[in-house]
Amino acid sequence: MNEVKTPKKPLIVYYAIAILVVLLINTLLVPMVSQARVKYVDYGTFIQMTEEDKISEVQVQDNQIVFITKEDEANKNAVYYRTGKMDDPELTSRLSEHGVRFDKEIVEETSPLLSFLLSFVFPLVLFIALGQLLTRQLMKRMGGGKDAMSFGMGNSNAKVYVKDSAGSIKFDDVAGEDEAKENLSEIVNYLHDPSKYRDIGASMPKGILLVGPPGTGKTMLAKAVAGEANVPFFSISGSEFVEMFVGMGASKVRDLFKQAKEKAPCIVFIDEIDAVGRHRGAGLGGGNDEREQTLNQLLVEMDGFESNENVILIAATNRPDVLDPALLRPGRFDRQVTVSNPDIKGREEILQVHVRKVPLAKDVNLSVIARGTPGFSGADLANLVNEAALLAARKNKRKVTSKDFDEAKDKVLMGNERKSMAMDEKEKQLTAYHEAGHAICSLHVKETDPIHKATIIPRGRALGMVQQLPEKDQYSYSRAKMHSRLTIMMGGRVAEELKFGHDAVTSGASSDIAAATNLARSMVTEWGMSDKLGPVLYAENSGEVFLGKSVTQNKNMSEDTARLVDAEIKQFVLSAHQEATEILQKNKKEWERLAEALMEYETLTGDEIKQVIAGEKVDKSAEQPVAEEKRTHSSVPEV
């Protein structure tokens, strides 16, 4: 659950409050303290009040007479009366006659010192106190730290993981990356026994760059190195170096490496280093920005490493092509370790790690799941296991079954099942014949992968699909297989044309046409699979601007060649269209039989498809027809 933070008030609010408090003190408090309430009366009234014995005390001043009445004195009211001073020789005797106390000092005015303190010193002290409070708040906002002048903005906010052999990540927790672990095991050995390497004259790489797609376990590998070596681990993202204030990024770099040297031996890990380590002088604006200054400081710090400091820098990126060459040279990042998507053996090992806490049914075969998830990263496999567990829990199961994994895989690959989407019979029939066209073509082309499943249940943005799974991992594909893929892609459109007529085709084949066109373009321009154009690269330069390359794309072909390229692409697609037509016409009975079965059962496995084509009856009794009926006819999605 994400932490919900209370919105912070802008600093101008605090300053406004401070100014308002000072104004209120000067306008209200000071006058109330410095002087009491005064009433003005004429001299005749003063004499009359004296004759009536109402006056208690009198102060005769140079130009006025101030007095207080007996009533106000008894009630302890701070009310004074003032009148003008007259030339009255009998005033003294009259006051004495009526028992009035009088002298030159009756009302004590506020001292100048107190008035100065209240009107100037106190507001100033209050303002300074509020300023200090605001400064502390600003320091907390900017990260805090030891340097008060920079408000902590130049201090590194790297997360530090101290030695903890019990709860740390080990190499055994990282599956499917045996080559990467072998490369990194040297770091562990060096941190355990550096003298063994120094005695033979070998020095450890100062920096190691982990390169690979997102989700392959680069961060976990770095933590595993720290866990195996049992040393402190500094973790920070490259984006955390980027600041809006000039010099703050470089200051954070200095502070990070200073802390690392103090805790040596240790490991410093910078994730997504491409955020700060991109090619200098790149893009439209040229160069001297804050990011480049941060990179320069990083280069300087890496050069300052000594072999005996026992500080290992590990960085991770999925964009090694954008990094500055100075960062990749020997002496900085001496070694690059590729962390790729796991193969079938690695996927099975990763699945074994993630299912440790998941109760599995007896029908779950992790090797089959691994074979059916080519191209999945470690993060994808972890998500697959979690989705399968969620599905099982939703169905109140105590164990996760193979069907749960199958549904979870469909959800990950194609999206959620659109249960609320109701198709009429005509659209359902068109989808069934469309997907049956794909399936029949895949069974009769030269090279293809086995069919795993065919369905007309809408998922994501697709109304149906035919899923093929390779029997093994493939890293290169033949020309024959590329042409076969084109034929399979066009099988759906051809099926619509043959069954419903030329004018009845729909937009349902748009994704198939786009995929076929892109594949044909790659075959012609990148892979040299066109006999007319030969093994020549015709793809346009697609380098990004921020890499320091040209803003405009440079064409590698003439206009005549471009027309020939377009013609070849069209020919590849039309040839696949023609081959798909011949296959469906030749195997019309199989195609129609499979389409009718899809309309009846909606989903068929690879083995069930073979049964349907052979004319055998499909047994769906083991499945739950009630749930299927609910899914088919419900107009409200299940939660």
C-alpha positions as CSV (number, residue, x, y, z in Angstrom):
1,M,0.0,0.0,0.0
2,N,1.3,3.4,-1.0
3,E,1.9,5.9,1.8
4,V,-0.4,8.8,1.6
5,K,1.4,12.0,2.6
6,T,-0.3,15.2,3.8
7,P,0.2,18.0,1.2
8,K,2.8,20.5,2.4
9,K,1.9,24.2,2.5
10,P,3.9,26.5,0.3
11,L,6.6,28.5,2.1
12,I,4.9,31.8,1.3
13,V,2.1,30.8,3.6
14,Y,4.5,30.7,6.6
15,Y,6.0,34.0,5.7
16,A,2.6,35.6,5.4
17,I,1.7,34.3,8.8
18,A,4.8,35.7,10.4
19,I,4.2,39.2,8.9
20,L,0.6,39.1,10.1
21,V,1.6,38.2,13.6
22,V,4.1,41.1,13.7
23,L,1.5,43.6,12.5
24,L,-1.1,42.4,15.0
25,I,1.4,42.8,17.8
26,N,2.3,46.4,16.8
27,T,-1.3,47.5,16.3
28,L,-3.1,45.7,19.1
29,L,-0.9,44.4,21.8
30,V,1.6,47.3,22.2
31,P,-1.0,50.0,22.5
32,M,-3.0,47.9,25.0
33,V,0.1,47.5,27.2
34,S,1.6,50.9,26.8
35,Q,-1.3,53.0,27.8
36,A,-4.6,52.6,29.8
37,R,-8.0,53.8,28.8
38,V,-8.4,57.6,29.1
39,K,-11.6,59.8,29.3
40,Y,-11.5,63.5,28.6
41,V,-13.5,65.9,30.8
42,D,-13.7,69.7,31.1
43,Y,-12.2,71.6,34.0
44,G,-15.6,72.5,35.5
45,T,-16.6,68.8,35.6
46,F,-13.3,68.1,37.3
47,I,-14.0,70.8,40.0
48,Q,-17.6,69.5,40.4
49,M,-16.4,65.9,40.9
50,T,-13.9,67.2,43.4
51,E,-16.6,69.0,45.4
52,E,-18.7,65.8,45.3
53,D,-15.8,63.8,46.8
54,K,-15.7,61.4,43.7
55,I,-12.0,61.8,43.0
56,S,-9.4,59.6,44.6
57,E,-6.0,60.7,43.2
58,V,-4.8,63.5,41.0
59,Q,-1.6,64.0,39.1
60,V,-0.8,67.6,38.2
61,Q,1.3,67.7,35.1
62,D,2.8,70.6,33.2
63,N,-0.1,71.0,30.8
64,Q,-2.8,68.7,32.0
65,I,-4.4,67.1,35.1
66,V,-4.9,63.3,35.2
67,F,-7.1,61.8,37.9
68,I,-8.9,58.6,38.9
69,T,-12.2,58.3,40.7
70,K,-12.9,56.5,43.9
71,E,-15.4,54.2,42.1
72,D,-13.0,53.1,39.5
73,E,-10.3,52.6,42.1
74,A,-12.6,50.4,44.2
75,N,-13.6,48.4,41.1
76,K,-9.9,48.2,40.0
77,N,-10.7,49.6,36.6
78,A,-7.8,51.0,34.6
79,V,-9.7,54.2,33.6
80,Y,-8.1,57.6,33.9
81,Y,-9.6,61.0,33.4
82,R,-7.8,63.9,31.9
83,T,-8.5,67.6,31.8
84,G,-6.7,70.8,30.9
85,K,-4.6,72.6,33.4
86,M,-6.0,76.0,34.5
87,D,-4.5,78.9,36.5
88,D,-6.2,78.0,39.8
89,P,-4.3,79.0,43.0
90,E,-7.0,77.3,45.2
91,L,-6.7,73.9,43.5
92,T,-4.3,72.6,46.1
93,S,-6.3,73.6,49.1
94,R,-9.5,72.4,47.5
95,L,-8.0,68.9,46.9
96,S,-6.7,68.8,50.4
97,E,-10.0,69.8,51.8
98,H,-11.8,66.9,50.1
99,G,-9.1,64.4,51.0
100,V,-7.7,63.8,47.5
101,R,-4.3,62.4,47.1
102,F,-2.2,64.4,44.7
103,D,1.4,64.8,43.7
104,K,3.4,64.8,40.5
105,E,3.4,61.0,39.9
106,I,0.2,59.1,39.8
107,V,0.0,57.3,36.5
108,E,3.2,55.5,35.6
109,E,3.7,55.5,31.9
110,T,5.3,52.5,30.2
111,S,9.0,52.8,30.3
112,P,10.9,53.5,27.1
113,L,12.8,50.3,27.5
114,L,9.6,48.2,27.7
115,S,8.1,50.0,24.8
116,F,11.3,49.4,22.8
117,L,11.2,45.7,23.7
118,L,7.6,45.2,22.8
119,S,7.5,47.3,19.6
120,F,10.8,46.2,18.1
121,V,12.8,43.5,19.9
122,F,10.0,41.1,20.5
123,P,8.7,41.1,16.8
124,L,12.3,40.7,15.6
125,V,12.9,37.7,17.9
126,L,9.6,36.2,16.8
127,F,10.5,36.7,13.1
128,I,13.9,35.1,13.6
129,A,12.4,32.1,15.4
130,L,9.9,31.6,12.6
131,G,12.8,31.9,10.1
132,Q,14.7,29.2,11.8
133,L,11.6,27.0,11.8
134,L,11.1,27.5,8.1
135,T,14.8,26.7,7.5
136,R,14.4,23.4,9.3
137,Q,11.3,22.6,7.4
138,L,13.1,23.4,4.1
139,M,16.0,21.2,5.1
140,K,13.6,18.3,5.8
141,R,12.0,18.8,2.5
142,M,15.3,18.8,0.6
143,G,16.6,15.6,2.3
144,G,18.2,17.0,5.4
145,G,21.9,16.6,6.0
146,K,25.0,18.0,7.6
147,D,25.5,20.9,5.4
148,A,23.1,23.7,6.5
149,M,24.0,26.0,3.7
150,S,23.0,23.6,1.0
151,F,19.9,22.5,2.9
152,G,21.0,18.9,2.5
153,M,20.4,19.0,-1.3
154,G,24.0,17.9,-2.0
155,N,23.9,14.9,0.2
156,S,23.5,11.5,-1.2
157,N,20.2,9.7,-0.5
158,A,21.5,6.3,-1.3
159,K,19.9,3.4,0.6
160,V,22.5,1.5,2.7
161,Y,22.1,-2.1,3.4
162,V,24.4,-3.2,6.2
163,K,25.8,-6.6,6.8
164,D,23.1,-9.1,7.6
165,S,24.0,-12.7,6.6
166,A,20.6,-14.0,7.8
167,G,18.3,-11.9,5.7
168,S,20.5,-11.0,2.7
169,I,20.0,-12.2,-0.8
170,K,22.4,-15.0,-2.0
171,F,23.3,-16.4,-5.4
172,D,21.0,-19.3,-4.8
173,D,18.1,-16.8,-4.7
174,V,18.9,-15.7,-8.3
175,A,18.0,-18.4,-10.8
176,G,18.5,-18.7,-14.5
177,E,21.6,-16.5,-14.8
178,D,24.5,-18.9,-14.3
179,E,26.9,-17.1,-16.6
180,A,26.3,-13.8,-14.9
181,K,26.7,-15.3,-11.5
182,E,30.0,-16.9,-12.6
183,N,31.3,-13.5,-13.7
184,L,30.2,-11.8,-10.5
185,S,31.6,-14.6,-8.3
186,E,35.1,-13.1,-8.8
187,I,34.0,-10.0,-7.1
188,V,32.9,-12.0,-4.1
189,N,36.2,-13.9,-4.0
190,Y,38.1,-10.6,-4.2
191,L,36.2,-9.0,-1.3
192,H,36.8,-12.1,0.8
193,D,40.5,-12.4,0.0
194,P,41.9,-9.4,-1.8
195,S,45.5,-10.4,-1.0
196,K,45.2,-13.5,-3.2
197,Y,44.8,-11.3,-6.2
198,R,47.3,-8.7,-5.2
199,D,50.1,-11.3,-4.7
200,I,49.8,-12.4,-8.3
201,G,49.6,-8.8,-9.6
202,A,46.0,-8.9,-10.5
203,S,43.6,-6.0,-9.8
204,M,39.9,-6.2,-9.6
205,P,37.7,-4.3,-12.0
206,K,36.7,-1.0,-10.6
207,G,33.3,-1.1,-12.2
208,I,31.0,-3.7,-13.6
209,L,28.1,-2.9,-15.9
210,L,25.1,-5.2,-15.9
211,V,23.4,-5.0,-19.3
212,G,20.0,-6.5,-20.1
213,P,16.3,-6.0,-20.7
214,P,14.0,-4.9,-17.9
215,G,13.0,-7.5,-15.4
216,T,16.0,-9.9,-15.9
217,G,17.3,-9.5,-12.3
218,K,20.1,-7.0,-12.6
219,T,19.3,-5.4,-9.3
220,M,18.9,-8.7,-7.5
221,L,22.3,-9.9,-8.9
222,A,24.0,-6.8,-7.4
223,K,22.3,-7.4,-4.0
224,A,23.3,-11.1,-4.3
225,V,27.0,-10.0,-4.7
226,A,26.7,-7.9,-1.5
227,G,25.0,-10.7,0.3
228,E,27.6,-13.3,-0.7
229,A,30.5,-11.0,0.2
230,N,28.7,-9.9,3.4
231,V,29.6,-6.2,2.9
232,P,27.6,-3.0,3.0
233,F,25.6,-2.3,-0.1
234,F,24.8,1.3,-1.3
235,S,21.9,1.4,-3.7
236,I,20.8,4.5,-5.6
237,S,19.0,5.2,-8.9
238,G,20.6,7.3,-11.6
239,S,17.6,9.7,-11.7
240,E,18.3,10.6,-8.0
241,F,21.4,12.5,-9.0
242,V,19.4,14.8,-11.3
243,E,18.6,18.1,-9.5
244,M,17.2,21.4,-10.5
245,F,19.9,23.3,-8.7
246,V,23.3,23.7,-10.3
247,G,26.0,21.5,-8.7
248,M,23.7,19.4,-6.5
249,G,24.1,16.3,-8.7
250,A,27.9,16.5,-8.6
251,S,27.7,17.1,-4.8
252,K,25.6,13.9,-4.4
253,V,28.1,11.9,-6.3
254,R,31.0,13.2,-4.1
255,D,29.0,12.4,-1.0
256,L,28.1,8.9,-2.1
257,F,31.7,7.9,-2.8
258,K,32.9,9.6,0.4
259,Q,30.4,7.4,2.4
260,A,31.5,4.3,0.4
261,K,35.2,4.8,1.1
262,E,34.4,5.2,4.8
263,K,32.6,1.9,4.9
264,A,35.0,0.0,2.6
265,P,35.0,-2.8,1.7
266,C,31.5,-2.3,0.1
267,I,29.5,-2.3,-3.1
268,V,28.0,0.8,-4.7
269,F,25.1,0.0,-7.0
270,I,23.7,2.6,-9.4
271,D,20.5,1.5,-11.1
272,E,19.4,2.9,-14.4
273,I,22.7,4.7,-14.9
274,D,21.7,5.8,-18.4
275,A,19.7,8.6,-16.6
276,V,22.9,10.3,-15.8
277,G,25.5,8.6,-18.0
278,R,24.2,9.5,-21.4
279,H,26.4,10.6,-24.2
280,R,27.8,14.1,-23.6
281,G,27.2,16.9,-26.1
282,A,24.1,15.0,-27.5
283,G,20.9,16.4,-28.7
284,L,19.9,19.8,-30.0
285,G,21.1,21.9,-27.2
286,G,24.6,20.7,-27.0
287,G,26.2,20.3,-23.8
288,N,27.0,22.0,-20.6
289,D,24.0,21.1,-18.6
290,E,23.6,19.9,-15.0
291,R,23.4,16.2,-16.1
292,E,26.7,16.4,-17.8
293,Q,28.4,18.0,-14.8
294,T,27.1,15.2,-12.7
295,L,28.5,12.7,-15.2
296,N,31.9,14.5,-15.2
297,Q,32.0,14.2,-11.4
298,L,31.1,10.5,-11.6
299,L,34.0,10.0,-14.1
300,V,36.4,11.8,-11.8
301,E,35.3,9.8,-8.7
302,M,35.8,6.5,-10.6
303,D,39.3,7.6,-11.7
304,G,40.1,8.4,-8.1
305,F,39.5,4.8,-7.0
306,E,42.6,3.0,-5.8
307,S,43.0,-0.7,-6.0
308,N,43.3,-1.0,-2.2
309,E,40.1,0.9,-1.4
310,N,38.0,-2.2,-1.8
311,V,35.0,-0.3,-3.3
312,I,33.3,-2.0,-6.2
313,L,31.0,0.0,-8.4
314,I,28.2,-2.0,-10.1
315,A,25.7,-0.3,-12.4
316,A,22.7,-1.5,-14.4
317,T,21.1,-0.3,-17.6
318,N,18.9,-1.6,-20.4
319,R,20.3,1.1,-22.8
320,P,24.0,0.5,-23.1
321,D,23.9,2.2,-26.5
322,V,23.2,5.6,-25.0
323,L,26.1,5.6,-22.5
324,D,29.1,7.9,-22.9
325,P,32.2,6.2,-24.3
326,A,34.3,7.7,-21.5
327,L,32.2,5.8,-19.0
328,L,32.7,2.5,-20.7
329,R,36.5,2.6,-21.1
330,P,38.7,0.2,-19.1
331,G,39.6,1.8,-15.8
332,R,36.0,2.8,-15.1
333,F,33.6,0.1,-16.2
334,D,36.1,-2.6,-17.0
335,R,33.6,-5.4,-17.5
336,Q,30.2,-5.7,-19.0
337,V,28.0,-8.6,-17.9
338,T,25.0,-9.4,-20.0
339,V,21.9,-10.4,-18.1
340,S,19.5,-11.7,-20.8
341,N,16.1,-13.3,-20.7
342,P,16.5,-16.9,-19.4
343,D,16.4,-19.9,-21.7
344,I,14.0,-22.8,-21.0
345,K,16.3,-24.3,-18.4
346,G,16.7,-20.9,-16.7
347,R,12.9,-20.3,-16.8
348,E,12.3,-23.6,-15.0
349,E,14.8,-22.8,-12.3
350,I,13.2,-19.3,-11.8
351,L,9.8,-20.9,-11.5
352,Q,11.1,-23.3,-8.9
353,V,12.3,-20.3,-6.9
354,H,9.0,-18.5,-7.1
355,V,6.7,-21.5,-6.3
356,R,8.5,-22.3,-3.0
357,K,5.7,-20.7,-1.0
358,V,2.9,-21.7,-3.4
359,P,1.1,-25.1,-2.9
360,L,1.0,-26.8,-6.3
361,A,-1.4,-29.5,-7.5
362,K,0.0,-32.8,-8.8
363,D,-0.8,-31.9,-12.4
364,V,1.5,-28.8,-12.5
365,N,4.6,-29.5,-14.6
366,L,7.1,-26.6,-14.3
367,S,9.0,-27.8,-17.4
368,V,5.9,-27.5,-19.5
369,I,5.2,-24.0,-18.2
370,A,8.8,-23.1,-18.9
371,R,8.5,-24.4,-22.5
372,G,5.3,-22.4,-23.0
373,T,6.8,-19.1,-21.8
374,P,9.6,-18.2,-24.3
375,G,10.8,-14.7,-24.0
376,F,9.6,-14.3,-20.5
377,S,11.9,-12.4,-18.1
378,G,12.3,-13.3,-14.4
379,A,9.9,-10.6,-13.5
380,D,7.4,-11.9,-16.0
381,L,7.6,-15.4,-14.5
382,A,7.2,-14.0,-11.0
383,N,4.1,-12.2,-12.2
384,L,2.8,-15.4,-13.8
385,V,3.1,-17.4,-10.6
386,N,1.4,-14.7,-8.6
387,E,-1.5,-14.4,-11.1
388,A,-2.0,-18.2,-11.0
389,A,-2.1,-18.0,-7.2
390,L,-4.6,-15.2,-7.3
391,L,-6.8,-17.1,-9.7
392,A,-6.7,-20.2,-7.5
393,A,-7.5,-18.1,-4.4
394,R,-10.4,-16.5,-6.2
395,K,-11.9,-19.9,-6.9
396,N,-11.4,-21.0,-3.2
397,K,-8.8,-23.6,-4.1
398,R,-6.2,-24.8,-1.7
399,K,-3.7,-25.6,-4.4
400,V,-2.7,-24.0,-7.7
401,T,-3.5,-26.2,-10.7
402,S,-2.1,-26.4,-14.2
403,K,-5.3,-24.8,-15.5
404,D,-4.7,-21.8,-13.2
405,F,-1.3,-21.4,-14.8
406,D,-2.7,-21.7,-18.2
407,E,-5.3,-19.0,-17.5
408,A,-2.7,-16.8,-15.9
409,K,-0.5,-17.1,-19.0
410,D,-3.4,-16.1,-21.3
411,K,-4.1,-13.1,-19.0
412,V,-0.4,-12.0,-19.1
413,L,0.0,-12.5,-22.8
414,M,-3.4,-11.3,-24.1
415,G,-5.1,-9.5,-21.3
416,N,-8.1,-10.1,-19.2
417,E,-11.0,-12.1,-20.5
418,R,-13.8,-9.8,-21.7
419,K,-16.7,-11.6,-20.1
420,S,-19.0,-8.7,-20.5
421,M,-18.6,-8.6,-24.3
422,A,-21.5,-10.3,-25.9
423,M,-21.1,-11.3,-29.6
424,D,-24.1,-12.1,-31.8
425,E,-24.1,-15.3,-33.8
426,K,-22.9,-13.8,-37.0
427,E,-19.8,-12.1,-35.4
428,K,-19.1,-15.2,-33.4
429,Q,-19.2,-17.3,-36.6
430,L,-16.9,-14.9,-38.4
431,T,-14.4,-15.0,-35.6
432,A,-14.5,-18.8,-35.5
433,Y,-13.8,-19.1,-39.2
434,H,-11.1,-16.4,-39.0
435,E,-9.2,-18.2,-36.2
436,A,-9.8,-21.6,-37.8
437,G,-8.1,-20.2,-40.9
438,H,-5.0,-19.3,-38.9
439,A,-5.0,-22.8,-37.3
440,I,-5.3,-24.7,-40.6
441,C,-2.6,-22.7,-42.2
442,S,-0.3,-23.3,-39.3
443,L,-0.8,-27.0,-39.7
444,H,0.0,-27.1,-43.4
445,V,2.9,-24.7,-43.9
446,K,6.5,-25.8,-44.3
447,E,7.9,-24.7,-40.9
448,T,5.9,-23.8,-37.9
449,D,5.6,-24.2,-34.2
450,P,2.9,-26.5,-32.7
451,I,-0.5,-25.1,-31.8
452,H,-1.1,-24.7,-28.1
453,K,-4.6,-23.2,-28.1
454,A,-7.3,-21.7,-30.3
455,T,-10.0,-19.6,-28.8
456,I,-12.8,-17.2,-29.8
457,I,-13.1,-15.7,-26.3
458,P,-12.3,-12.0,-26.5
459,R,-9.2,-11.0,-24.5
460,G,-7.7,-7.6,-24.4
461,R,-8.2,-6.0,-27.8
462,A,-8.5,-9.3,-29.7
463,L,-11.7,-11.1,-30.4
464,G,-9.9,-14.5,-30.6
465,M,-6.5,-16.0,-31.2
466,V,-4.4,-19.0,-32.1
467,Q,-1.5,-19.5,-29.8
468,Q,1.6,-21.3,-31.0
469,L,4.4,-22.4,-28.6
470,P,7.9,-23.4,-29.8
471,E,9.3,-26.7,-28.7
472,K,12.6,-25.0,-27.8
473,D,14.2,-21.6,-27.7
474,Q,15.1,-20.2,-31.0
475,Y,17.5,-17.4,-31.7
476,S,17.5,-17.2,-35.4
477,Y,14.8,-18.0,-38.0
478,S,15.1,-19.4,-41.6
479,R,13.6,-17.8,-44.7
480,A,11.1,-20.7,-45.0
481,K,9.8,-20.1,-41.5
482,M,9.4,-16.4,-42.1
483,H,7.3,-17.1,-45.2
484,S,5.3,-19.6,-43.3
485,R,4.6,-17.0,-40.6
486,L,3.4,-14.6,-43.3
487,T,1.0,-17.3,-44.6
488,I,-0.4,-18.0,-41.1
489,M,-0.9,-14.3,-40.6
490,M,-2.9,-14.0,-43.8
491,G,-4.9,-17.1,-43.1
492,G,-7.6,-15.2,-41.1
493,R,-8.3,-12.6,-43.8
494,V,-8.4,-15.4,-46.5
495,A,-10.8,-17.4,-44.4
496,E,-13.2,-14.4,-44.2
497,E,-13.0,-13.9,-48.0
498,L,-13.6,-17.6,-48.8
499,K,-16.5,-18.0,-46.4
500,F,-18.4,-14.7,-46.5
501,G,-17.3,-13.1,-49.8
502,H,-15.0,-10.3,-50.8
503,D,-17.3,-7.5,-49.7
504,A,-18.0,-9.1,-46.3
505,V,-14.5,-9.0,-44.9
506,T,-14.1,-7.0,-41.7
507,S,-11.5,-5.0,-39.9
508,G,-10.7,-7.9,-37.7
509,A,-7.6,-8.7,-39.7
510,S,-6.0,-5.3,-39.2
511,S,-3.4,-6.5,-36.6
512,D,-2.6,-9.5,-38.8
513,I,-2.0,-7.2,-41.8
514,A,0.1,-4.8,-39.8
515,A,2.2,-7.7,-38.4
516,A,2.6,-9.2,-41.8
517,T,3.7,-5.9,-43.4
518,N,6.3,-5.3,-40.7
519,L,7.7,-8.8,-41.0
520,A,7.9,-8.5,-44.8
521,R,9.6,-5.1,-44.5
522,S,12.2,-6.6,-42.1
523,M,12.8,-9.5,-44.5
524,V,13.4,-7.2,-47.4
525,T,15.3,-4.3,-45.8
526,E,17.2,-5.9,-42.9
527,W,17.6,-9.6,-43.3
528,G,18.4,-9.8,-47.0
529,M,15.7,-12.3,-47.9
530,S,14.7,-10.7,-51.2
531,D,16.2,-12.2,-54.3
532,K,15.7,-9.0,-56.3
533,L,17.4,-6.7,-53.7
534,G,19.9,-9.2,-52.4
535,P,21.7,-9.3,-49.0
536,V,21.9,-5.5,-48.6
537,L,20.8,-3.3,-45.7
538,Y,18.1,-0.9,-46.8
539,A,16.7,0.1,-43.5
540,E,16.6,3.8,-42.7
541,N,18.8,5.3,-40.0
542,S,16.7,5.4,-36.9
543,G,19.2,6.8,-34.4
544,E,17.8,9.0,-31.7
545,V,18.5,12.7,-31.5
546,F,19.8,12.5,-27.9
547,L,22.6,10.2,-29.0
548,G,24.2,13.1,-30.8
549,K,23.1,11.8,-34.2
550,S,21.5,13.7,-37.0
551,V,18.0,15.0,-36.4
552,T,16.9,14.1,-39.9
553,Q,17.0,10.5,-40.9
554,N,19.4,9.6,-43.7
555,K,17.9,7.5,-46.4
556,N,20.1,4.6,-47.5
557,M,18.4,4.0,-50.8
558,S,17.4,5.9,-53.9
559,E,13.8,6.6,-54.9
560,D,13.9,3.8,-57.5
561,T,15.2,1.4,-54.9
562,A,12.5,2.5,-52.4
563,R,9.8,1.7,-55.0
564,L,11.4,-1.7,-55.6
565,V,11.4,-2.3,-51.8
566,D,7.8,-1.4,-51.5
567,A,7.0,-3.7,-54.4
568,E,8.9,-6.6,-52.8
569,I,7.1,-6.1,-49.5
570,K,3.8,-6.2,-51.3
571,Q,4.8,-9.3,-53.2
572,F,5.8,-11.1,-50.1
573,V,2.4,-10.3,-48.5
574,L,0.4,-11.2,-51.6
575,S,2.3,-14.4,-52.1
576,A,1.5,-15.4,-48.5
577,H,-2.2,-14.5,-49.2
578,Q,-2.2,-16.7,-52.3
579,E,-0.6,-19.6,-50.4
580,A,-3.1,-19.3,-47.5
581,T,-5.9,-19.4,-50.1
582,E,-4.6,-22.6,-51.6
583,I,-4.2,-24.2,-48.2
584,L,-7.8,-23.4,-47.1
585,Q,-9.3,-24.4,-50.4
586,K,-7.5,-27.7,-50.3
587,N,-8.4,-28.4,-46.7
588,K,-11.9,-26.9,-46.7
589,K,-13.5,-29.7,-44.7
590,E,-10.9,-29.6,-42.0
591,W,-11.3,-25.8,-41.8
592,E,-15.1,-25.8,-41.6
593,R,-15.0,-28.6,-39.1
594,L,-12.7,-26.7,-36.8
595,A,-14.7,-23.5,-37.1
596,E,-17.9,-25.3,-36.1
597,A,-16.1,-26.8,-33.1
598,L,-14.8,-23.4,-32.1
599,M,-18.4,-22.1,-32.2
600,E,-19.5,-24.9,-30.0
601,Y,-16.6,-25.1,-27.5
602,E,-15.1,-21.6,-27.9
603,T,-11.7,-22.9,-26.8
604,L,-9.7,-25.9,-28.0
605,T,-6.3,-27.1,-27.1
606,G,-3.7,-28.4,-29.6
607,D,-4.6,-32.0,-29.0
608,E,-8.3,-31.2,-29.3
609,I,-7.8,-29.5,-32.6
610,K,-6.1,-32.6,-33.9
611,Q,-9.1,-34.6,-32.7
612,V,-11.6,-32.3,-34.5
613,I,-9.6,-32.4,-37.7
614,A,-9.5,-36.2,-37.6
615,G,-13.3,-36.3,-37.1
616,E,-13.2,-37.4,-33.5
617,K,-15.5,-36.1,-30.8
618,V,-14.0,-33.7,-28.2
619,D,-14.7,-34.7,-24.6
620,K,-15.3,-31.5,-22.5
621,S,-17.0,-33.3,-19.6
622,A,-14.2,-32.6,-17.2
623,E,-14.8,-28.9,-17.4
624,Q,-17.5,-27.0,-15.7
625,P,-20.4,-26.2,-18.0
626,V,-22.1,-23.9,-15.5
627,A,-19.1,-21.6,-15.4
628,E,-18.9,-21.6,-19.2
629,E,-22.5,-20.8,-19.5
630,K,-22.2,-17.9,-17.1
631,R,-19.2,-16.6,-19.0
632,T,-20.9,-16.8,-22.3
633,H,-24.1,-15.1,-21.5
634,S,-23.3,-12.7,-18.7
635,S,-23.4,-9.0,-19.5
636,V,-21.7,-8.0,-16.2
637,P,-18.0,-8.6,-15.7
638,E,-17.1,-10.8,-12.7
639,V,-15.0,-9.2,-10.0
